[in-house]
Amino acid sequence: MTSPRIAILGAGANGGSIGVDLHRAGLDVTLIEQWPEHVRAIRDKGLTVNTPEGSTTTTGMRALDICQVATLREKFDVVLMLMKAYDSTWAAHLIEPYLATDGLLVGVQNGMTHEAVRAVVGAERSLGCVIEISSTMYEPGVIDRHSGQNRSWFAVGSEGPESVDREKDASALLAHSGAVEIVDDIVSAKWMKLVSNATTLVTTASLGLTMMGAESTPGMREVMVGSGNEALRAAIANGAQITPIFGLTAEAVKDPATVVETLLDTLYGGFILPNTTTTILQDWNKHRHSEVNDINGHVVRASAAKGLAAPINAAVVELAHAIETGQVEPGLEHLGTLRTAGGFGPLSG
């Protein structure tokens, strides 16, 4: 059987590290990336991935600048899209002409991007995916992957009958990068990951700390759990089922009152390291726009649509926008603002 042609659309920290895993497995992989210096470094020197277990440099990988997509003559059998959530629609339109008629586009992303992908390429050529992998990249051609293959996790699933039985194709590829589960209700699984992200990503970044450093700050866990519980209420109100992710069992998440803390403790216990920072803080350190509107902002909008309030998430969004427009910097002084939004009392002492 001929090896499928695979494209990684968005070959940054996470996409690049997955691409390396697939290339080292002997698969036909093309990296497509919008940072020209990163593409040039991959071509000239290879792609270095540093993990807690060691460092490897992989050469000979095909890497294209995003502007070169228009020069492609072949079509891809599978595209793993690891673009930012807010780039999903235009990125799907960009790659759609180069996706085989019976090809598959998998949105390996945060946020509820499955709808955008499906709208562009069709339900029969798309799958939803939940991703839990932690990587950073500040230098072209060099990725620091905090969660190696033994600490990375994915879930894939079809939204309807059009792409049922195609999950195994995506699962077989992502299994080279971590543990993979095929789920029956990918929309609910995406919601559960959004709950986890609303708990941790922007909240911890707003303090300018690592994930562990923020969570251990007195008074912060209360804010994080409160933000996650608002997201969980929005998920349930919008028809999502409480679904186990991160390898948990259904028994572990059967009590809605403890779901958020279970997800938080599982994430911190098995998937991150002491120096792990969120993708949000990495974006801010690079003076880039973050995915806050697709995470906490989605919670606020989904809550409002059902007549629910989400004051912590609303405060997180407002603070993130102030950081991104240069009005304030991430810092511990914002903890009080977030606690006030959640109706929590002042810290003692």
Summary of the structure (lengths in Angstrom):
residues: 349
radius of gyration: 19.6
end to end distance: 67.4
largest distance: 67.4
contacts: 1223
relative contact order: 0.11
helix: 49%
strand: 19%
